[in-house]
Amino acid sequence: MGTDDAFAELGLAAGASEGEVKAAWRRLASQWHPDRNGSADAVTRMQRINQAFEEIRRAGFRAVSEASAADADDAAPHPATDPGAGHDEQDGGETAFGDDAGTRRQRRPIHRKVKLTLEEAAAGCIKVLRGKVTETCRTCAGAGHQVLGGNCARCGGSGAVHKRSFFGWPTGLAECEACLGGGIARQPCAACRGSGKTAARSYQVKVRIPQGVRHGDLLHVDGRRLRPERLPADLEIRVEFLAHEVFKLDDDGTLRCEVPIDGFAWIAERPVQVPTLAGLQPLQPSRSRVSYCLKGQGFPVERGGARGDQWVTLVPMFPKQLSTDQQILLDQLCATTSGAGRPRSA
């Protein structure tokens, strides 16, 4: 229940004063309290009245008007992202949700992060999401108390008590803590022990990551479609890439990597194994170049689309010091390209 809805539930205009809110609450509570009203809707209506009062009180009586204006500015719909998402296999924090599933699913989703390798992001995968969730107590509608009816025993129904100094002299009035200034007798809810929330329960769901997501993407998942159990709200998951030891990703989907190889094998043009997102693949090098383009072996250009290219740069590595046998072989190689100390071209 939003702030504007809470005012409407009490029959007030948005931005009503604290006195008007408390007066409306007392009037409606006296009318709909189950001890005084025998209709079938009395309990439900009383819960909604309590929930509306608590919503306005939590928002702050003085800041209500500003909050209502901010809610009106933010009321424009925002576009949703793709329905697939994932999360790392790690424990999550505790999240609270209300029983108004439609409203809470839009306004208060579960915000999480998922860290993926480039391989997982390119191919797509299934991740396991674990965490804890609490819901609004249905007995007291999240108020944390139940209205008993009649005047509060502590303040006599005035909603205020006298403050006294250290010497016992009266120094003014303060809001009654027993009725929170409402003046109506109440008691803590036994079902939630006054917290307004149910006990935290653990959950574990599987979600699918679509192929081709990028770092920083915000993915949306319908909590009602999760398996093996549902969640009382949707998931909004921020994608983060783990640093890769080999690959670097360009914005256009081009994948780049440098592969050190044996310098002598490169001279001899021996086949080498180079890494790709799908695993090692053979490459036939040439002494005339060190950069090679692997078509279609890069990252998806668009989510779920075709892959870009991968550029592999070979880095020939030679030993800093040659062994005796290597030096002899190099001398023999030099002898095959020269004659009498002169190049054959001479």
C-alpha positions as a Markdown table, in Angstrom:
| # | Residue | x | y | z |
|---|---|---|---|---|
| 1 | Met | 0.0 | 0.0 | 0.0 |
| 2 | Gly | 1.5 | 3.3 | -1.1 |
| 3 | Thr | 1.2 | 6.6 | 0.8 |
| 4 | Asp | -1.5 | 8.0 | -1.5 |
| 5 | Asp | -3.5 | 4.7 | -1.2 |
| 6 | Ala | -3.2 | 5.0 | 2.6 |
| 7 | Phe | -4.7 | 8.5 | 2.6 |
| 8 | Ala | -7.5 | 7.3 | 0.4 |
| 9 | Glu | -8.2 | 4.3 | 2.8 |
| 10 | Leu | -8.6 | 6.8 | 5.6 |
| 11 | Gly | -10.8 | 9.0 | 3.5 |
| 12 | Leu | -8.3 | 11.9 | 3.4 |
| 13 | Ala | -6.6 | 13.9 | 0.7 |
| 14 | Ala | -2.9 | 13.4 | 0.2 |
| 15 | Gly | -0.9 | 15.5 | 2.5 |
| 16 | Ala | -3.4 | 15.7 | 5.3 |
| 17 | Ser | -2.0 | 16.8 | 8.7 |
| 18 | Glu | -1.1 | 14.6 | 11.6 |
| 19 | Gly | -4.2 | 15.6 | 13.5 |
| 20 | Glu | -6.5 | 14.8 | 10.6 |
| 21 | Val | -4.8 | 11.4 | 10.1 |
| 22 | Lys | -5.2 | 10.4 | 13.8 |
| 23 | Ala | -8.8 | 11.7 | 14.0 |
| 24 | Ala | -9.8 | 9.7 | 10.9 |
| 25 | Trp | -8.1 | 6.6 | 12.2 |
| 26 | Arg | -9.9 | 6.8 | 15.6 |
| 27 | Arg | -13.3 | 7.4 | 13.8 |
| 28 | Leu | -12.8 | 4.4 | 11.4 |
| 29 | Ala | -11.4 | 2.1 | 14.1 |
| 30 | Ser | -14.4 | 2.8 | 16.3 |
| 31 | Gln | -16.7 | 2.0 | 13.4 |
| 32 | Trp | -15.0 | -1.1 | 12.1 |
| 33 | His | -13.6 | -2.8 | 15.2 |
| 34 | Pro | -14.8 | -6.4 | 15.2 |
| 35 | Asp | -16.0 | -6.0 | 18.8 |
| 36 | Arg | -18.3 | -3.3 | 17.7 |
| 37 | Asn | -19.0 | -4.3 | 14.1 |
| 38 | Gly | -20.4 | -7.8 | 13.5 |
| 39 | Ser | -20.2 | -7.7 | 9.7 |
| 40 | Ala | -18.0 | -10.2 | 7.8 |
| 41 | Asp | -15.8 | -7.4 | 6.4 |
| 42 | Ala | -15.0 | -5.9 | 9.7 |
| 43 | Val | -11.7 | -7.8 | 10.3 |
| 44 | Thr | -10.4 | -7.1 | 6.8 |
| 45 | Arg | -11.4 | -3.5 | 6.9 |
| 46 | Met | -9.8 | -3.0 | 10.3 |
| 47 | Gln | -6.5 | -4.5 | 9.0 |
| 48 | Arg | -6.5 | -2.1 | 6.1 |
| 49 | Ile | -7.2 | 0.8 | 8.3 |
| 50 | Asn | -4.3 | -0.1 | 10.6 |
| 51 | Gln | -2.0 | -0.7 | 7.6 |
| 52 | Ala | -2.9 | 2.7 | 6.2 |
| 53 | Phe | -2.2 | 4.5 | 9.4 |
| 54 | Glu | 1.2 | 2.7 | 9.8 |
| 55 | Glu | 2.1 | 3.5 | 6.2 |
| 56 | Ile | 1.5 | 7.2 | 6.8 |
| 57 | Arg | 3.3 | 7.2 | 10.1 |
| 58 | Arg | 6.4 | 5.5 | 8.6 |
| 59 | Ala | 6.5 | 8.0 | 5.8 |
| 60 | Gly | 6.6 | 10.8 | 8.4 |
| 61 | Phe | 3.7 | 13.2 | 8.9 |
| 62 | Arg | 5.7 | 16.2 | 8.0 |
| 63 | Ala | 7.3 | 14.7 | 4.9 |
| 64 | Val | 4.1 | 13.2 | 3.6 |
| 65 | Ser | 3.3 | 16.0 | 1.1 |
| 66 | Glu | 6.8 | 15.9 | -0.4 |
| 67 | Ala | 6.8 | 12.1 | -0.6 |
| 68 | Ser | 3.5 | 12.2 | -2.4 |
| 69 | Ala | 4.8 | 14.6 | -5.0 |
| 70 | Ala | 7.9 | 12.4 | -5.5 |
| 71 | Asp | 5.7 | 9.4 | -6.0 |
| 72 | Ala | 3.7 | 11.2 | -8.6 |
| 73 | Asp | 6.9 | 12.1 | -10.5 |
| 74 | Asp | 8.1 | 8.5 | -10.4 |
| 75 | Ala | 4.7 | 7.0 | -11.5 |
| 76 | Ala | 5.7 | 6.8 | -15.2 |
| 77 | Pro | 6.2 | 3.2 | -16.3 |
| 78 | His | 9.7 | 2.0 | -17.0 |
| 79 | Pro | 10.5 | -0.6 | -19.7 |
| 80 | Ala | 11.2 | -4.1 | -18.6 |
| 81 | Thr | 14.3 | -6.1 | -19.6 |
| 82 | Asp | 14.4 | -9.6 | -20.9 |
| 83 | Pro | 12.7 | -12.3 | -18.8 |
| 84 | Gly | 15.8 | -14.5 | -18.3 |
| 85 | Ala | 18.3 | -13.9 | -15.6 |
| 86 | Gly | 20.7 | -15.7 | -13.2 |
| 87 | His | 22.7 | -15.4 | -10.0 |
| 88 | Asp | 25.8 | -16.8 | -8.5 |
| 89 | Glu | 25.5 | -19.8 | -6.2 |
| 90 | Gln | 25.9 | -17.8 | -3.1 |
| 91 | Asp | 23.8 | -16.9 | 0.0 |
| 92 | Gly | 21.8 | -13.7 | -0.3 |
| 93 | Gly | 20.6 | -11.2 | 2.2 |
| 94 | Glu | 17.2 | -11.1 | 3.9 |
| 95 | Thr | 14.5 | -9.3 | 1.9 |
| 96 | Ala | 11.1 | -8.2 | 3.2 |
| 97 | Phe | 7.9 | -8.1 | 1.1 |
| 98 | Gly | 4.3 | -7.1 | 1.6 |
| 99 | Asp | 1.2 | -9.2 | 1.0 |
| 100 | Asp | 0.0 | -6.9 | -1.9 |
| 101 | Ala | 1.8 | -9.1 | -4.4 |
| 102 | Gly | 1.0 | -7.0 | -7.5 |
| 103 | Thr | 2.1 | -3.7 | -6.0 |
| 104 | Arg | 5.1 | -5.1 | -4.2 |
| 105 | Arg | 6.3 | -7.0 | -7.2 |
| 106 | Gln | 6.5 | -3.8 | -9.2 |
| 107 | Arg | 7.8 | -1.4 | -6.5 |
| 108 | Arg | 10.0 | -3.6 | -4.3 |
| 109 | Pro | 11.8 | -6.3 | -6.3 |
| 110 | Ile | 14.7 | -8.4 | -5.0 |
| 111 | His | 17.9 | -6.6 | -6.1 |
| 112 | Arg | 20.8 | -9.0 | -6.6 |
| 113 | Lys | 24.0 | -9.3 | -8.6 |
| 114 | Val | 25.4 | -12.1 | -10.7 |
| 115 | Lys | 29.0 | -12.5 | -11.6 |
| 116 | Leu | 29.7 | -14.5 | -14.8 |
| 117 | Thr | 32.7 | -15.6 | -16.8 |
| 118 | Leu | 32.8 | -14.7 | -20.4 |
| 119 | Glu | 32.2 | -18.3 | -21.3 |
| 120 | Glu | 29.0 | -18.4 | -19.2 |
| 121 | Ala | 27.7 | -15.1 | -20.6 |
| 122 | Ala | 28.4 | -16.0 | -24.2 |
| 123 | Ala | 26.7 | -19.5 | -24.1 |
| 124 | Gly | 24.1 | -18.9 | -21.4 |
| 125 | Cys | 23.7 | -21.0 | -18.4 |
| 126 | Ile | 21.5 | -21.9 | -15.4 |
| 127 | Lys | 22.4 | -20.5 | -11.9 |
| 128 | Val | 21.1 | -21.2 | -8.4 |
| 129 | Leu | 19.9 | -18.3 | -6.3 |
| 130 | Arg | 19.8 | -18.7 | -2.5 |
| 131 | Gly | 18.6 | -16.2 | 0.1 |
| 132 | Lys | 16.1 | -15.4 | 2.8 |
| 133 | Val | 12.8 | -13.6 | 2.6 |
| 134 | Thr | 10.2 | -12.3 | 5.0 |
| 135 | Glu | 6.6 | -11.3 | 4.3 |
| 136 | Thr | 4.1 | -9.0 | 5.9 |
| 137 | Cys | 2.2 | -10.6 | 8.7 |
| 138 | Arg | -1.3 | -11.3 | 7.5 |
| 139 | Thr | -2.8 | -11.3 | 11.0 |
| 140 | Cys | -2.0 | -7.6 | 11.7 |
| 141 | Ala | -1.4 | -6.5 | 8.1 |
| 142 | Gly | 2.1 | -5.4 | 8.9 |
| 143 | Ala | 1.0 | -3.0 | 11.7 |
| 144 | Gly | 2.7 | -5.1 | 14.5 |
| 145 | His | -0.4 | -4.7 | 16.7 |
| 146 | Gln | -4.1 | -5.4 | 16.9 |
| 147 | Val | -6.6 | -2.7 | 18.0 |
| 148 | Leu | -8.6 | -3.7 | 21.1 |
| 149 | Gly | -11.1 | -0.8 | 21.0 |
| 150 | Gly | -11.8 | 1.8 | 23.7 |
| 151 | Asn | -9.5 | 4.3 | 25.1 |
| 152 | Cys | -5.8 | 3.7 | 25.7 |
| 153 | Ala | -5.3 | 2.9 | 29.4 |
| 154 | Arg | -2.1 | 4.8 | 29.5 |
| 155 | Cys | -3.2 | 8.2 | 28.1 |
| 156 | Gly | -6.9 | 7.9 | 28.6 |
| 157 | Gly | -7.6 | 8.3 | 24.9 |
| 158 | Ser | -5.9 | 11.6 | 24.4 |
| 159 | Gly | -2.9 | 10.2 | 22.6 |
| 160 | Ala | -0.4 | 12.2 | 24.7 |
| 161 | Val | 1.1 | 11.8 | 28.1 |
| 162 | His | 2.8 | 14.3 | 30.4 |
| 163 | Lys | 6.6 | 14.5 | 30.4 |
| 164 | Arg | 8.2 | 15.1 | 33.7 |
| 165 | Ser | 11.6 | 16.4 | 34.7 |
| 166 | Phe | 14.1 | 14.7 | 37.0 |
| 167 | Phe | 12.4 | 16.1 | 40.0 |
| 168 | Gly | 8.9 | 15.0 | 38.8 |
| 169 | Trp | 7.7 | 18.3 | 37.6 |
| 170 | Pro | 5.6 | 18.3 | 34.4 |
| 171 | Thr | 7.4 | 19.8 | 31.5 |
| 172 | Gly | 5.0 | 19.3 | 28.6 |
| 173 | Leu | 3.3 | 16.6 | 26.5 |
| 174 | Ala | 4.7 | 13.7 | 24.5 |
| 175 | Glu | 3.2 | 11.1 | 22.2 |
| 176 | Cys | 1.9 | 8.1 | 24.0 |
| 177 | Glu | 4.1 | 5.1 | 23.2 |
| 178 | Ala | 1.4 | 2.6 | 24.1 |
| 179 | Cys | -1.0 | 3.8 | 21.3 |
| 180 | Leu | 1.5 | 5.8 | 19.2 |
| 181 | Gly | -0.6 | 8.9 | 19.6 |
| 182 | Gly | -3.8 | 7.3 | 18.4 |
| 183 | Gly | -5.6 | 7.2 | 21.7 |
| 184 | Ile | -7.1 | 3.7 | 21.0 |
| 185 | Ala | -6.1 | 0.7 | 23.1 |
| 186 | Arg | -4.0 | -1.9 | 21.2 |
| 187 | Gln | -1.9 | -4.9 | 21.9 |
| 188 | Pro | 1.2 | -6.4 | 20.2 |
| 189 | Cys | 0.3 | -9.0 | 17.5 |
| 190 | Ala | 0.9 | -12.5 | 18.8 |
| 191 | Ala | 1.5 | -14.0 | 15.4 |
| 192 | Cys | 4.6 | -11.8 | 14.6 |
| 193 | Arg | 5.4 | -10.7 | 18.1 |
| 194 | Gly | 4.9 | -7.0 | 17.2 |
| 195 | Ser | 7.4 | -7.0 | 14.3 |
| 196 | Gly | 4.8 | -6.9 | 11.5 |
| 197 | Lys | 6.8 | -9.5 | 9.6 |
| 198 | Thr | 6.8 | -13.2 | 9.3 |
| 199 | Ala | 9.8 | -15.3 | 10.3 |
| 200 | Ala | 12.5 | -15.3 | 7.7 |
| 201 | Arg | 12.4 | -18.4 | 5.4 |
| 202 | Ser | 15.2 | -19.7 | 3.2 |
| 203 | Tyr | 14.6 | -20.1 | -0.5 |
| 204 | Gln | 16.6 | -21.7 | -3.4 |
| 205 | Val | 15.5 | -21.1 | -7.0 |
| 206 | Lys | 17.0 | -21.8 | -10.4 |
| 207 | Val | 17.1 | -19.1 | -13.0 |
| 208 | Arg | 18.3 | -19.1 | -16.6 |
| 209 | Ile | 20.9 | -16.7 | -17.9 |
| 210 | Pro | 20.4 | -15.7 | -21.6 |
| 211 | Gln | 23.3 | -15.9 | -24.0 |
| 212 | Gly | 25.0 | -12.7 | -24.9 |
| 213 | Val | 24.4 | -10.6 | -21.8 |
| 214 | Arg | 26.9 | -7.8 | -21.2 |
| 215 | His | 28.5 | -6.3 | -18.1 |
| 216 | Gly | 26.1 | -3.9 | -16.4 |
| 217 | Asp | 22.9 | -5.4 | -17.9 |
| 218 | Leu | 19.8 | -5.3 | -15.7 |
| 219 | Leu | 17.7 | -8.5 | -16.0 |
| 220 | His | 14.2 | -9.0 | -14.8 |
| 221 | Val | 12.7 | -12.3 | -13.7 |
| 222 | Asp | 9.1 | -13.0 | -12.8 |
| 223 | Gly | 9.1 | -14.4 | -9.3 |
| 224 | Arg | 6.0 | -16.4 | -9.9 |
| 225 | Arg | 7.7 | -18.5 | -12.6 |
| 226 | Leu | 10.7 | -19.5 | -10.6 |
| 227 | Arg | 11.3 | -23.1 | -9.8 |
| 228 | Pro | 11.2 | -25.1 | -7.6 |
| 229 | Glu | 9.4 | -22.4 | -5.6 |
| 230 | Arg | 8.0 | -19.0 | -6.2 |
| 231 | Leu | 9.1 | -15.8 | -4.7 |
| 232 | Pro | 6.7 | -13.1 | -3.4 |
| 233 | Ala | 8.4 | -10.5 | -5.7 |
| 234 | Asp | 10.3 | -10.3 | -8.9 |
| 235 | Leu | 14.0 | -10.3 | -9.3 |
| 236 | Glu | 16.1 | -7.5 | -10.7 |
| 237 | Ile | 19.6 | -8.8 | -11.3 |
| 238 | Arg | 22.7 | -6.7 | -12.3 |
| 239 | Val | 25.2 | -8.6 | -14.4 |
| 240 | Glu | 28.9 | -8.3 | -13.7 |
| 241 | Phe | 31.7 | -9.9 | -15.6 |
| 242 | Leu | 34.6 | -11.6 | -13.8 |
| 243 | Ala | 38.1 | -10.6 | -15.0 |
| 244 | His | 39.4 | -13.0 | -17.6 |
| 245 | Glu | 43.0 | -14.1 | -17.7 |
| 246 | Val | 43.1 | -14.5 | -21.4 |
| 247 | Phe | 40.3 | -12.7 | -23.3 |
| 248 | Lys | 39.5 | -9.0 | -23.7 |
| 249 | Leu | 36.0 | -8.1 | -25.0 |
| 250 | Asp | 35.4 | -5.1 | -27.3 |
| 251 | Asp | 32.0 | -3.3 | -27.4 |
| 252 | Asp | 31.2 | -4.7 | -30.8 |
| 253 | Gly | 31.6 | -8.3 | -29.6 |
| 254 | Thr | 35.2 | -8.7 | -30.9 |
| 255 | Leu | 37.2 | -11.0 | -28.7 |
| 256 | Arg | 41.0 | -10.5 | -28.4 |
| 257 | Cys | 43.7 | -12.6 | -26.9 |
| 258 | Glu | 47.5 | -13.0 | -27.0 |
| 259 | Val | 49.0 | -16.5 | -27.1 |
| 260 | Pro | 52.7 | -17.0 | -26.3 |
| 261 | Ile | 54.2 | -19.9 | -28.4 |
| 262 | Asp | 57.6 | -21.4 | -28.8 |
| 263 | Gly | 59.6 | -19.2 | -31.2 |
| 264 | Phe | 61.3 | -22.2 | -32.9 |
| 265 | Ala | 57.9 | -23.8 | -33.5 |
| 266 | Trp | 56.6 | -20.6 | -35.0 |
| 267 | Ile | 59.6 | -20.5 | -37.4 |
| 268 | Ala | 59.0 | -24.1 | -38.3 |
| 269 | Glu | 55.3 | -23.3 | -38.8 |
| 270 | Arg | 54.1 | -26.1 | -36.5 |
| 271 | Pro | 50.4 | -26.2 | -35.6 |
| 272 | Val | 49.5 | -24.7 | -32.2 |
| 273 | Gln | 46.5 | -24.8 | -29.9 |
| 274 | Val | 44.8 | -21.5 | -29.3 |
| 275 | Pro | 42.0 | -20.8 | -26.7 |
| 276 | Thr | 38.4 | -19.8 | -27.7 |
| 277 | Leu | 35.2 | -19.5 | -25.7 |
| 278 | Ala | 34.4 | -23.0 | -26.9 |
| 279 | Gly | 37.7 | -24.5 | -25.9 |
| 280 | Leu | 41.1 | -25.1 | -27.6 |
| 281 | Gln | 41.3 | -25.1 | -31.4 |
| 282 | Pro | 44.2 | -25.8 | -33.7 |
| 283 | Leu | 45.8 | -23.0 | -35.7 |
| 284 | Gln | 48.3 | -23.2 | -38.5 |
| 285 | Pro | 50.7 | -20.3 | -38.1 |
| 286 | Ser | 52.8 | -18.6 | -40.7 |
| 287 | Arg | 56.1 | -16.9 | -40.3 |
| 288 | Ser | 54.8 | -13.9 | -42.3 |
| 289 | Arg | 52.3 | -12.8 | -39.7 |
| 290 | Val | 51.4 | -13.1 | -36.0 |
| 291 | Ser | 47.7 | -11.9 | -36.0 |
| 292 | Tyr | 44.9 | -14.2 | -37.0 |
| 293 | Cys | 41.1 | -13.8 | -37.3 |
| 294 | Leu | 38.8 | -16.6 | -36.2 |
| 295 | Lys | 35.4 | -16.0 | -37.8 |
| 296 | Gly | 32.4 | -16.5 | -35.6 |
| 297 | Gln | 34.5 | -17.4 | -32.5 |
| 298 | Gly | 34.0 | -14.1 | -30.6 |
| 299 | Phe | 31.2 | -12.9 | -28.3 |
| 300 | Pro | 27.6 | -12.5 | -29.5 |
| 301 | Val | 27.1 | -9.1 | -31.1 |
| 302 | Glu | 23.5 | -8.9 | -29.8 |
| 303 | Arg | 21.8 | -10.9 | -27.1 |
| 304 | Gly | 20.9 | -14.2 | -28.5 |
| 305 | Gly | 22.4 | -13.3 | -31.9 |
| 306 | Ala | 25.4 | -14.4 | -34.0 |
| 307 | Arg | 28.8 | -14.2 | -32.6 |
| 308 | Gly | 31.5 | -11.7 | -33.6 |
| 309 | Asp | 35.1 | -12.6 | -34.5 |
| 310 | Gln | 38.1 | -13.4 | -32.4 |
| 311 | Trp | 41.5 | -12.0 | -33.0 |
| 312 | Val | 44.5 | -14.1 | -31.9 |
| 313 | Thr | 48.0 | -12.6 | -31.7 |
| 314 | Leu | 50.8 | -15.0 | -31.5 |
| 315 | Val | 53.8 | -14.0 | -29.4 |
| 316 | Pro | 56.9 | -16.0 | -30.3 |
| 317 | Met | 59.0 | -16.7 | -27.3 |
| 318 | Phe | 62.8 | -17.5 | -27.5 |
| 319 | Pro | 65.1 | -18.6 | -24.7 |
| 320 | Lys | 67.3 | -15.9 | -23.2 |
| 321 | Gln | 70.3 | -18.2 | -23.3 |
| 322 | Leu | 70.8 | -21.0 | -25.9 |
| 323 | Ser | 72.0 | -24.4 | -24.9 |
| 324 | Thr | 75.0 | -25.9 | -26.6 |
| 325 | Asp | 72.9 | -28.1 | -28.8 |
| 326 | Gln | 70.7 | -25.2 | -29.8 |
| 327 | Gln | 73.7 | -23.1 | -30.7 |
| 328 | Ile | 75.2 | -25.9 | -32.8 |
| 329 | Leu | 71.8 | -26.3 | -34.6 |
| 330 | Leu | 71.6 | -22.6 | -35.3 |
| 331 | Asp | 75.2 | -22.6 | -36.7 |
| 332 | Gln | 74.2 | -25.4 | -39.0 |
| 333 | Leu | 71.1 | -23.5 | -40.1 |
| 334 | Cys | 73.1 | -20.4 | -40.8 |
| 335 | Ala | 75.5 | -22.5 | -42.9 |
| 336 | Thr | 72.7 | -23.6 | -45.2 |
| 337 | Thr | 71.9 | -19.9 | -46.1 |
| 338 | Ser | 75.5 | -18.7 | -46.7 |
| 339 | Gly | 78.5 | -19.8 | -48.7 |
| 340 | Ala | 82.1 | -19.0 | -47.9 |
| 341 | Gly | 80.9 | -16.4 | -45.5 |
| 342 | Arg | 78.8 | -14.6 | -48.1 |
| 343 | Pro | 75.1 | -14.7 | -48.8 |
| 344 | Arg | 74.2 | -16.8 | -51.9 |
| 345 | Ser | 72.4 | -13.8 | -53.4 |
| 346 | Ala | 75.9 | -12.2 | -53.7 |
